[in-house]
Amino acid sequence: MNASRDEKFEIAHVLFVDLVAYSKLLLTEQSAALKELNEVVKSGARFRDAESAGSLLQLPTGDGMALIFRDSPEAPAECAMEIAQALRAYPNLKVRMGLHSGPVKYLEDVTGRSNIAGAGVNLAQRVMDCGDAGHILLSKHLAEDLEHHPRWAALLHDLGETTGKHDVVLHLVSLYDANLGNPLLPTKLRLERKGRTRRQQRRFLWSTVALALLAALVTGYFLTKPRPQRDPPAPPDDKSIAVLPFENLSAAPENAFLADGIQDDLLNSLARIKDLRVISRTSVMAYRDRTRNLREIGSALNVANILEGSVRREKDRVAVNCQLIDARHDRQLWANRYDRTIQDSLGLEGALAAEIAEALRATLTPEEKARVVQQPTQNAQAWILYLRALPLALSADNLLRDYRTAADLFSQAIALDPNFALA
């Protein structure tokens, strides 16, 4: 044996072959079984090729053998399949096999014969020990080397993890097809999982009992605990406002987008004024078809003021009616009506916002004044397209279809006025 090879580890591909229930056989039966097993193993083409090439080391293990291949991780798998095929002619031979690739060290035993040691051999034996008769079990490491080849991928079946000797965790893969190997779950894994299921059931039972006791204690505590007096909610800010959805009074129902669009734009204009507290669009949309009076709505939203309005379109004219209500005392603070052409309605929401802020005595900075009254566009058609798109973008009912329609309308508005920043 080469001296340099004795001093270093190499990666070898190991096949362990073992006679199941060997110790229960009579001595004469053991001898006959081993002889037949040796004949089966040596009859395989893969075994003979490796032996003639000098890339195979054979080690007897008493009730079987270890075959150490040095050329390819496919070698032990091919040899195992050939052995399984040949064993079909020996129904009395109950054999299991384990395969692994790992580091080994070649050495000589006290008799001067070649031997081998290392984690590669030890782990292959532990993998084999997990199987029953007919099983061809692989370590996950070796299976990962083989699974990239179509020849092996369909034959590899992941069994998951188990605990071997000395509490070593093994991840096993079973090699079989319709004719070779053993498709059943190894007894060791089946018993482990059955025990794990029982432990889980016991833990679940005790957890359920513990939770029930805890729930009873908590319920009893809260039933007997004196209830603290809740502080009344803080009164609404005098400059708080909710803009309810505007009513569409147009003869054509499709003009509802004007009411929604003007409400959205007005709400956004008011929200830009820091001195006001404006309720979000999401909160007010629940009152589109309102059955509650304004005092109840103001209490539910915790606001002092509510703005309601309506929009009517006839040809190229738009009529907008608005009134600002003190919800706490149910009295009108301000109201106005605007009857304009669509062209003259550009920037109407900003003018409305400025008048409402004045009615609520809100202080606007010079920047806020300029921003609120600024007209977003001078193009009436672009403004109409923008208002049509806005409700679709904010409350899409048909997911991507509504969003795409809105995006198309925004794009048309921008084409008419490339400086229309809102669009």
C-alpha positions as CSV (number, residue, x, y, z in Angstrom):
1,M,0.0,0.0,0.0
2,N,1.2,3.5,-0.8
3,A,2.7,5.2,2.3
4,S,1.4,8.7,1.4
5,R,-2.1,7.3,1.1
6,D,-2.0,6.0,4.6
7,E,-1.3,9.5,6.0
8,K,-4.3,11.4,4.6
9,F,-8.0,11.1,4.2
10,E,-9.8,10.6,0.9
11,I,-13.4,10.8,-0.1
12,A,-14.8,7.3,-0.7
13,H,-18.2,6.1,-1.7
14,V,-19.3,3.3,0.6
15,L,-21.9,0.5,0.2
16,F,-22.7,-1.5,3.4
17,V,-24.5,-4.8,2.8
18,D,-26.0,-6.7,5.7
19,L,-28.0,-10.0,6.2
20,V,-31.1,-9.2,8.3
21,A,-31.6,-11.4,11.4
22,Y,-28.2,-13.1,10.7
23,S,-27.7,-13.9,14.4
24,K,-30.9,-15.9,14.6
25,L,-29.6,-18.4,12.0
26,L,-27.9,-21.6,12.8
27,L,-24.1,-21.7,12.2
28,T,-24.5,-23.8,9.1
29,E,-27.3,-21.5,7.8
30,Q,-25.1,-18.4,8.5
31,S,-22.2,-19.9,6.5
32,A,-24.5,-20.8,3.6
33,A,-26.2,-17.4,3.6
34,L,-22.8,-15.5,3.5
35,K,-21.6,-17.7,0.7
36,E,-24.7,-17.0,-1.3
37,L,-24.5,-13.2,-0.6
38,N,-20.9,-13.2,-1.7
39,E,-21.9,-14.9,-5.0
40,V,-24.7,-12.4,-5.5
41,V,-22.4,-9.4,-4.9
42,K,-19.5,-10.6,-7.1
43,S,-21.9,-11.4,-10.0
44,G,-22.6,-7.7,-10.6
45,A,-20.9,-6.0,-13.5
46,R,-20.2,-2.8,-11.5
47,F,-18.5,-4.9,-8.8
48,R,-16.3,-6.7,-11.3
49,D,-15.4,-3.5,-13.2
50,A,-14.3,-1.7,-10.0
51,E,-12.4,-4.7,-8.8
52,S,-10.5,-5.1,-12.1
53,A,-9.7,-1.4,-12.1
54,G,-8.3,-1.5,-8.6
55,S,-10.8,1.1,-7.4
56,L,-12.6,-1.2,-4.9
57,L,-11.8,-2.3,-1.4
58,Q,-13.8,-5.2,0.1
59,L,-14.1,-5.6,3.9
60,P,-16.0,-8.5,5.6
61,T,-18.2,-7.4,8.5
62,G,-19.3,-10.7,9.9
63,D,-22.9,-10.6,8.8
64,G,-22.2,-8.9,5.5
65,M,-19.6,-6.6,3.9
66,A,-18.5,-3.1,3.2
67,L,-17.6,-2.2,-0.4
68,I,-15.6,1.0,-0.7
69,F,-15.5,2.6,-4.2
70,R,-13.0,5.3,-5.1
71,D,-14.1,6.3,-8.6
72,S,-17.7,7.7,-8.5
73,P,-20.6,8.3,-6.2
74,E,-22.8,6.4,-8.7
75,A,-20.7,3.3,-8.2
76,P,-22.2,2.1,-4.8
77,A,-25.8,3.0,-6.1
78,E,-25.3,1.0,-9.3
79,C,-23.8,-1.9,-7.4
80,A,-26.7,-1.8,-4.9
81,M,-29.2,-1.9,-7.7
82,E,-27.4,-4.9,-9.3
83,I,-27.4,-6.7,-6.0
84,A,-31.1,-6.1,-5.5
85,Q,-31.8,-7.4,-9.0
86,A,-29.7,-10.6,-8.4
87,L,-31.4,-11.2,-5.0
88,R,-34.7,-11.8,-6.7
89,A,-33.4,-15.3,-7.4
90,Y,-32.6,-15.8,-3.7
91,P,-35.9,-15.2,-1.9
92,N,-34.5,-16.6,1.4
93,L,-31.8,-14.0,1.6
94,K,-33.1,-10.9,3.5
95,V,-30.6,-8.1,2.8
96,R,-30.5,-4.4,3.6
97,M,-28.1,-1.8,2.3
98,G,-26.8,1.6,3.3
99,L,-24.8,4.1,1.2
100,H,-22.8,7.2,2.0
101,S,-20.0,9.3,0.6
102,G,-17.5,10.7,3.1
103,P,-13.9,10.9,4.3
104,V,-12.0,7.6,4.9
105,K,-8.4,6.6,5.7
106,Y,-6.8,3.6,4.3
107,L,-4.6,1.5,6.7
108,E,-3.3,-2.0,7.5
109,D,-4.7,-4.1,10.3
110,V,-2.5,-6.3,12.6
111,T,-2.5,-9.1,10.0
112,G,-1.1,-6.8,7.3
113,R,-4.3,-6.7,5.3
114,S,-5.8,-3.5,3.8
115,N,-8.4,-2.0,6.0
116,I,-10.3,1.3,6.2
117,A,-11.6,3.7,8.8
118,G,-13.3,7.1,9.0
119,A,-16.6,8.9,9.2
120,G,-17.5,7.8,5.6
121,V,-17.6,4.1,6.7
122,N,-19.2,4.7,10.1
123,L,-22.0,6.8,8.7
124,A,-22.8,4.3,5.9
125,Q,-23.2,1.6,8.5
126,R,-25.5,3.8,10.6
127,V,-27.6,4.6,7.5
128,M,-27.9,0.8,6.8
129,D,-28.8,0.1,10.4
130,C,-32.0,2.2,10.0
131,G,-33.4,-0.1,7.3
132,D,-35.4,-3.3,7.1
133,A,-35.1,-6.2,4.6
134,G,-35.1,-4.9,1.1
135,H,-34.3,-1.3,1.9
136,I,-31.6,0.6,0.0
137,L,-31.0,3.7,2.1
138,L,-28.8,6.6,1.2
139,S,-27.5,9.5,3.3
140,K,-28.9,12.9,2.2
141,H,-25.4,13.9,1.2
142,L,-24.9,11.1,-1.3
143,A,-28.5,11.5,-2.6
144,E,-27.8,15.2,-3.4
145,D,-24.9,14.2,-5.5
146,L,-27.1,11.8,-7.5
147,E,-30.4,13.7,-7.8
148,H,-29.1,16.0,-10.5
149,H,-29.0,13.1,-12.9
150,P,-32.3,12.1,-14.5
151,R,-31.3,8.4,-14.1
152,W,-31.5,8.6,-10.3
153,A,-34.0,11.5,-9.6
154,A,-37.1,9.3,-10.1
155,L,-35.7,6.6,-7.8
156,L,-34.8,8.8,-4.8
157,H,-37.5,9.2,-2.1
158,D,-36.8,11.5,0.9
159,L,-37.7,9.9,4.2
160,G,-36.7,12.8,6.5
161,E,-34.6,12.7,9.7
162,T,-34.1,10.1,12.3
163,T,-31.7,9.6,15.2
164,G,-29.0,6.9,14.9
165,K,-26.4,5.5,17.2
166,H,-24.8,7.9,19.7
167,D,-27.7,10.3,19.0
168,V,-26.4,11.2,15.5
169,V,-29.1,12.8,13.4
170,L,-29.4,11.1,10.0
171,H,-31.3,12.4,7.0
172,L,-32.3,9.4,5.0
173,V,-33.3,8.9,1.3
174,S,-34.8,5.6,0.1
175,L,-33.8,4.2,-3.4
176,Y,-36.4,2.1,-5.1
177,D,-38.7,1.7,-8.1
178,A,-41.6,-0.6,-8.9
179,N,-39.4,-3.7,-9.0
180,L,-36.4,-3.1,-6.8
181,G,-35.9,-1.8,-3.3
182,N,-38.4,-1.5,-0.4
183,P,-41.0,1.3,-0.7
184,L,-42.3,1.0,2.9
185,L,-41.2,3.4,5.6
186,P,-38.5,1.7,7.7
187,T,-39.8,0.3,11.0
188,K,-37.4,2.6,13.0
189,L,-38.8,5.8,11.4
190,R,-42.4,4.6,11.7
191,L,-42.1,3.9,15.4
192,E,-40.3,7.2,16.0
193,R,-43.0,9.1,14.3
194,K,-45.7,7.2,16.1
195,G,-44.1,8.0,19.4
196,R,-43.6,11.6,18.3
197,T,-47.3,11.8,17.4
198,R,-48.3,10.4,20.8
199,R,-46.1,12.9,22.6
200,Q,-47.6,15.7,20.5
201,Q,-51.1,14.5,21.4
202,R,-50.2,14.4,25.1
203,R,-48.6,17.9,24.9
204,F,-51.7,19.2,23.0
205,L,-54.0,17.6,25.7
206,W,-52.1,19.2,28.5
207,S,-51.8,22.5,26.7
208,T,-55.6,22.5,26.2
209,V,-56.2,21.7,29.9
210,A,-53.8,24.4,30.9
211,L,-55.4,27.0,28.6
212,A,-58.8,26.1,29.8
213,L,-57.8,26.6,33.4
214,L,-56.1,29.8,32.5
215,A,-59.2,31.0,30.7
216,A,-61.3,30.1,33.7
217,L,-59.0,32.0,36.0
218,V,-58.9,35.1,33.8
219,T,-62.7,35.0,33.3
220,G,-63.2,34.7,37.0
221,Y,-60.8,37.6,37.7
222,F,-62.5,40.0,35.3
223,L,-66.0,39.0,36.5
224,T,-65.1,39.8,40.1
225,K,-62.8,42.8,39.4
226,P,-64.5,46.1,40.0
227,R,-65.0,47.9,36.6
228,P,-63.1,51.2,36.4
229,Q,-65.1,54.2,35.3
230,R,-64.2,55.0,31.8
231,D,-63.1,58.6,31.0
232,P,-65.5,60.3,28.6
233,P,-64.0,60.8,25.1
234,A,-62.3,64.1,24.5
235,P,-64.6,66.7,22.9
236,P,-64.0,67.2,19.2
237,D,-61.7,69.9,18.0
238,D,-63.6,73.1,16.9
239,K,-61.7,72.9,13.6
240,S,-62.3,69.3,12.9
241,I,-64.3,68.4,9.8
242,A,-65.7,65.4,7.8
243,V,-66.5,65.8,4.1
244,L,-69.3,63.4,3.4
245,P,-69.7,61.9,-0.1
246,F,-71.4,64.3,-2.4
247,E,-74.8,63.4,-3.9
248,N,-75.1,63.1,-7.7
249,L,-78.2,65.0,-8.9
250,S,-77.3,64.7,-12.6
251,A,-80.0,63.1,-14.8
252,A,-77.3,60.8,-16.2
253,P,-76.1,58.3,-13.6
254,E,-72.7,58.1,-15.3
255,N,-72.0,61.7,-14.2
256,A,-71.6,60.3,-10.6
257,F,-67.8,60.6,-11.2
258,L,-68.1,64.4,-10.9
259,A,-69.6,64.2,-7.4
260,D,-67.0,61.7,-6.3
261,G,-64.1,63.6,-7.9
262,I,-65.1,67.0,-6.5
263,Q,-65.5,65.5,-3.0
264,D,-62.0,63.8,-3.3
265,D,-60.3,67.0,-4.5
266,L,-62.0,69.1,-1.9
267,L,-61.0,66.7,0.8
268,N,-57.4,66.8,-0.4
269,S,-57.4,70.6,-0.5
270,L,-58.7,70.8,3.1
271,A,-56.2,68.3,4.3
272,R,-53.4,70.5,3.1
273,I,-54.4,73.1,5.7
274,K,-52.5,72.3,8.9
275,D,-54.9,74.3,11.1
276,L,-57.7,71.8,10.3
277,R,-58.2,68.2,11.4
278,V,-59.8,66.5,8.4
279,I,-61.3,63.0,8.6
280,S,-59.9,60.5,6.0
281,R,-61.8,59.5,2.9
282,T,-61.9,55.9,4.1
283,S,-63.8,56.8,7.3
284,V,-66.4,59.1,5.6
285,M,-67.2,56.7,2.7
286,A,-69.2,54.5,5.1
287,Y,-71.8,57.3,5.1
288,R,-72.5,57.5,1.4
289,D,-76.0,56.1,1.8
290,R,-76.5,57.5,5.3
291,T,-79.4,56.6,7.5
292,R,-78.1,58.4,10.6
293,N,-78.5,62.1,11.3
294,L,-75.6,64.5,11.2
295,R,-75.3,64.7,15.0
296,E,-74.9,60.9,15.2
297,I,-72.3,60.9,12.4
298,G,-70.4,63.7,14.0
299,S,-70.3,61.8,17.3
300,A,-69.2,58.6,15.6
301,L,-66.4,60.4,13.8
302,N,-65.6,62.7,16.7
303,V,-65.8,65.8,14.6
304,A,-67.4,69.2,15.3
305,N,-68.3,70.0,11.7
306,I,-69.7,68.2,8.7
307,L,-69.7,69.3,5.1
308,E,-72.3,67.8,2.8
309,G,-73.1,68.7,-0.8
310,S,-74.5,67.7,-4.2
311,V,-73.4,68.0,-7.8
312,R,-75.6,68.4,-10.9
313,R,-74.2,68.4,-14.5
314,E,-76.3,69.6,-17.5
315,K,-74.4,69.6,-20.8
316,D,-71.4,71.9,-20.2
317,R,-72.6,73.4,-16.9
318,V,-71.9,72.2,-13.4
319,A,-74.0,73.2,-10.3
320,V,-72.5,72.5,-6.9
321,N,-74.4,73.0,-3.6
322,C,-72.5,72.9,-0.2
323,Q,-73.4,73.5,3.4
324,L,-71.2,73.4,6.5
325,I,-73.0,72.1,9.5
326,D,-72.1,72.3,13.2
327,A,-72.8,68.7,14.1
328,R,-72.9,69.2,17.8
329,H,-75.7,71.8,17.7
330,D,-77.2,70.8,14.3
331,R,-77.0,74.3,12.9
332,Q,-75.7,75.6,9.6
333,L,-72.5,77.6,9.6
334,W,-72.0,78.3,6.0
335,A,-73.6,77.5,2.6
336,N,-73.1,78.3,-1.0
337,R,-74.1,77.4,-4.5
338,Y,-71.9,77.5,-7.6
339,D,-73.4,77.3,-11.1
340,R,-70.6,77.5,-13.7
341,T,-69.5,76.2,-17.0
342,I,-67.1,73.3,-16.9
343,Q,-64.3,75.6,-18.0
344,D,-65.1,78.1,-15.2
345,S,-65.3,75.3,-12.7
346,L,-61.5,74.7,-12.9
347,G,-60.1,75.2,-9.4
348,L,-63.5,75.2,-7.8
349,E,-62.4,72.8,-5.1
350,G,-59.6,75.2,-4.0
351,A,-62.0,78.1,-3.8
352,L,-64.4,75.9,-1.7
353,A,-61.6,74.9,0.6
354,A,-60.6,78.5,1.2
355,E,-64.2,79.6,2.0
356,I,-64.7,76.6,4.4
357,A,-61.4,77.3,6.2
358,E,-62.5,81.0,6.6
359,A,-65.9,79.8,8.0
360,L,-64.1,77.7,10.5
361,R,-61.7,80.5,11.3
362,A,-58.7,78.4,10.4
363,T,-55.4,80.2,9.9
364,L,-53.7,79.6,6.5
365,T,-50.1,80.4,5.8
366,P,-49.3,82.3,2.6
367,E,-48.0,79.1,1.1
368,E,-51.2,77.3,2.0
369,K,-53.3,80.1,0.5
370,A,-51.4,80.0,-2.8
371,R,-51.5,76.2,-2.9
372,V,-55.2,75.9,-2.2
373,V,-56.4,78.5,-4.8
374,Q,-54.0,77.4,-7.5
375,Q,-55.8,75.8,-10.5
376,P,-54.4,72.4,-11.2
377,T,-55.0,72.8,-15.0
378,Q,-56.4,75.2,-17.5
379,N,-57.8,72.4,-19.7
380,A,-61.4,71.6,-18.9
381,Q,-61.3,68.3,-20.7
382,A,-58.2,67.2,-18.9
383,W,-59.9,68.1,-15.6
384,I,-63.0,66.0,-16.5
385,L,-60.7,63.0,-17.4
386,Y,-58.9,63.4,-14.1
387,L,-62.1,63.5,-12.1
388,R,-63.3,60.3,-13.9
389,A,-60.1,58.5,-13.1
390,L,-59.9,59.5,-9.4
391,P,-62.7,57.3,-8.0
392,L,-61.5,54.3,-10.0
393,A,-58.0,54.7,-8.6
394,L,-59.2,55.3,-5.0
395,S,-61.9,52.6,-4.8
396,A,-61.1,50.0,-7.4
397,D,-63.8,47.3,-7.6
398,N,-62.3,45.2,-10.4
399,L,-58.7,45.2,-9.2
400,L,-56.3,45.6,-12.1
401,R,-59.1,46.5,-14.6
402,D,-60.2,49.6,-12.7
403,Y,-56.6,50.6,-12.1
404,R,-55.8,50.2,-15.8
405,T,-58.8,52.3,-16.7
406,A,-57.7,55.0,-14.3
407,A,-54.2,54.9,-15.6
408,D,-55.5,55.3,-19.2
409,L,-57.7,58.3,-18.2
410,F,-54.8,59.9,-16.3
411,S,-52.6,59.4,-19.4
412,Q,-55.3,61.1,-21.6
413,A,-55.4,64.0,-19.2
414,I,-51.7,64.4,-19.3
415,A,-51.7,64.3,-23.1
416,L,-54.1,67.2,-23.1
417,D,-52.0,69.1,-20.5
418,P,-48.5,67.8,-19.9
419,N,-48.1,70.2,-16.9
420,F,-51.2,68.7,-15.1
421,A,-49.2,67.6,-12.0
422,L,-52.2,66.0,-10.2
423,A,-52.9,63.7,-13.2
